[in-house]
Amino acid sequence: MAGSTVRVDAVLVQAVIAGALSFAHLHDLAAAAGQDGWKAWAYPVSVDLLLVAAWRRLRSGGTKAAAWCWFLVALIASLGANVATAGLLDLGAVPAWLRILVAGWPAVAFLGGTLLVHGSPQPQAAPVPEENPTVQDETPAPAPAPQLPAAATEPAPPRMAPVPPALVAHARKVADDHRARTGTPIDTSTLRARLGVPLPLAEVIAAQLA
């Protein structure tokens, strides 16, 4: 039976080496800044966890502004420790500002990790299915109902107010006087002019005099 071959991924080996060196540099810097014992070992874990949380948030597809911000913060902390322990900083006399940064890092890492892990990403809108332009509804559209011609409606004649009897009596006297002088019945225009009333009212009065 042939033995199984073990394939070694070069990228994985490189990641392990880089992680171990960065872990050691962060530990040495924390120890030089006064964080001795188990506290010095907790700092590298805190930085790596913040990097992982930021990377997972970037891969989740949510809002990426905060993820990139905290990813850069953790990356600067890791790179800063690597550069500081490369001989550019005297680990026997760490400046006060660096001690302050190291002492305040746990609160910063906790805040960043909480916002990244428990922050609610913006919900993505569900994709709207595209309509297939080739598929057409085979149901024929109903034919429009024939429109019947609107019945021609004649405007109703305006209703006139009843003529007062006194006006009818006066009109009768005017008509009689006109017949006596001319020998012909009075016409509507003359009656209208003699009475000084509108033409429709004169027509109504003339109809009552007939």
C-alpha positions in Angstrom: 0.0 0.0 0.0 1.5 3.2 -1.1 2.1 5.7 1.7 0.1 8.9 1.5 2.1 11.9 0.3 2.0 15.1 2.4 1.8 18.2 0.4 3.2 21.3 2.1 1.7 24.6 1.1 4.5 27.2 0.9 2.0 30.1 1.6 0.9 28.4 4.8 4.5 27.9 5.9 5.2 31.5 5.2 2.1 32.6 7.1 3.2 30.5 10.2 6.7 32.0 10.1 5.4 35.6 9.7 2.9 35.1 12.5 5.4 33.6 14.9 7.9 36.5 14.3 5.2 39.1 14.7 3.9 37.4 17.8 7.4 37.5 19.3 8.0 41.1 18.4 4.7 42.2 20.0 5.5 40.2 23.1 9.0 41.8 23.4 7.6 45.3 22.9 4.8 44.8 25.5 7.3 43.4 28.0 9.7 46.3 27.4 6.8 48.7 28.0 6.1 47.3 31.5 3.6 44.6 30.6 5.4 41.5 32.1 4.3 38.0 32.6 1.1 36.7 31.0 0.1 40.3 30.0 3.0 40.5 27.5 1.7 37.3 25.8 -1.9 38.6 25.7 -0.9 41.6 23.5 0.0 39.6 20.4 -3.2 37.6 20.7 -5.2 40.8 21.0 -3.7 42.3 17.8 -4.1 39.1 15.8 -7.7 38.7 16.9 -8.5 42.2 15.8 -6.9 41.5 12.4 -9.0 38.4 12.0 -12.2 40.1 13.0 -11.6 43.0 10.5 -10.8 40.5 7.7 -13.9 38.5 8.4 -16.0 41.7 8.2 -14.4 42.6 4.9 -15.3 39.2 3.5 -18.9 39.4 4.8 -20.0 41.9 2.2 -21.3 44.4 4.7 -20.1 47.9 5.3 -16.3 48.0 4.7 -15.4 51.4 5.9 -15.2 50.4 9.6 -13.6 47.1 8.7 -10.8 48.7 6.8 -10.3 51.3 9.6 -9.8 48.6 12.3 -7.7 46.4 9.9 -5.3 49.3 9.4 -5.2 50.0 13.2 -4.2 46.3 13.9 -1.8 46.2 11.0 0.0 49.4 12.2 0.3 48.0 15.7 1.8 44.8 14.3 4.2 46.6 11.9 5.1 49.1 14.6 6.2 46.4 16.9 8.2 44.7 14.2 10.0 47.9 13.3 10.5 49.0 16.9 12.2 45.7 17.9 14.5 45.7 14.9 17.1 47.8 16.7 15.5 51.3 16.1 14.2 51.4 19.7 16.1 50.9 22.9 14.0 48.3 24.7 15.8 49.1 27.9 14.5 52.7 27.9 11.0 52.8 26.2 9.6 56.3 25.9 6.6 57.4 27.9 4.4 57.9 24.9 5.0 54.3 23.8 4.1 53.0 27.3 0.9 55.0 27.1 0.0 53.4 23.7 0.8 49.9 24.9 -1.2 50.4 28.1 -4.2 51.8 26.2 -4.2 49.1 23.5 -6.5 46.6 25.3 -9.4 49.1 25.4 -8.9 50.0 21.8 -8.8 46.4 20.7 -11.9 45.6 22.7 -13.8 48.5 21.2 -12.8 47.5 17.7 -13.6 43.8 18.1 -17.0 44.6 19.6 -17.9 46.9 16.7 -16.7 44.5 14.1 -18.3 41.3 15.5 -21.5 42.6 17.0 -22.1 45.5 14.5 -25.1 44.9 12.3 -24.1 45.1 8.6 -26.5 46.8 6.2 -29.0 44.3 4.8 -28.5 43.7 1.1 -31.5 44.1 -1.1 -32.8 41.0 -2.6 -32.1 40.7 -6.3 -35.1 41.4 -8.5 -35.7 38.6 -11.0 -35.5 39.9 -14.6 -38.4 39.4 -16.8 -37.9 37.2 -19.8 -38.7 39.5 -22.8 -39.2 36.4 -25.1 -42.1 35.0 -23.0 -45.3 36.7 -23.8 -48.7 36.3 -22.4 -50.7 34.1 -24.7 -54.0 35.2 -23.3 -55.6 37.6 -25.8 -56.4 41.0 -24.4 -60.2 41.6 -24.2 -61.6 43.7 -27.0 -62.6 47.2 -25.9 -66.3 47.6 -25.4 -68.0 49.6 -28.1 -68.8 53.0 -27.0 -72.3 54.1 -27.7 -72.7 57.6 -29.0 -73.8 60.0 -26.4 -77.4 61.0 -26.7 -77.8 64.5 -27.9 -79.5 66.3 -25.1 -81.1 69.6 -25.8 -80.8 72.2 -23.2 -84.0 72.6 -21.3 -85.6 76.0 -21.8 -85.1 78.3 -18.9 -88.1 78.3 -16.5 -89.6 81.7 -16.3 -91.2 83.0 -13.1 -95.0 83.3 -13.2 -96.1 86.6 -14.7 -97.9 88.8 -12.1 -101.6 89.4 -12.9 -101.1 93.1 -12.7 -98.5 93.0 -15.4 -100.7 90.9 -17.6 -103.6 93.3 -17.1 -101.4 96.3 -18.0 -100.1 94.4 -21.1 -103.7 93.8 -22.2 -104.5 97.5 -22.0 -101.4 98.3 -24.1 -102.5 95.7 -26.7 -106.0 97.0 -26.8 -104.8 100.5 -27.3 -102.5 99.4 -30.1 -105.3 97.6 -31.9 -107.6 100.6 -31.5 -105.0 102.9 -33.0 -103.6 100.7 -35.8 -106.3 98.1 -36.3 -103.8 95.3 -36.0 -102.8 93.1 -33.0 -99.7 94.2 -31.2 -96.5 92.2 -32.0 -94.0 90.8 -29.5 -91.3 93.4 -30.2 -93.7 96.3 -29.8 -95.1 94.8 -26.6 -91.6 94.3 -25.3 -90.7 98.0 -26.1 -94.0 99.3 -24.5 -93.6 97.3 -21.3 -89.8 97.5 -21.0 -89.4 93.8 -20.2 -87.0 91.1 -21.6 -87.9 89.4 -24.8 -88.6 85.9 -23.1 -91.0 87.6 -20.7 -92.7 89.5 -23.5 -93.2 86.2 -25.4 -94.9 84.7 -22.3 -97.1 87.7 -21.9 -98.0 87.7 -25.6 -99.0 84.0 -25.4 -101.3 84.8 -22.5 -102.9 87.7 -24.4 -103.6 85.5 -27.5 
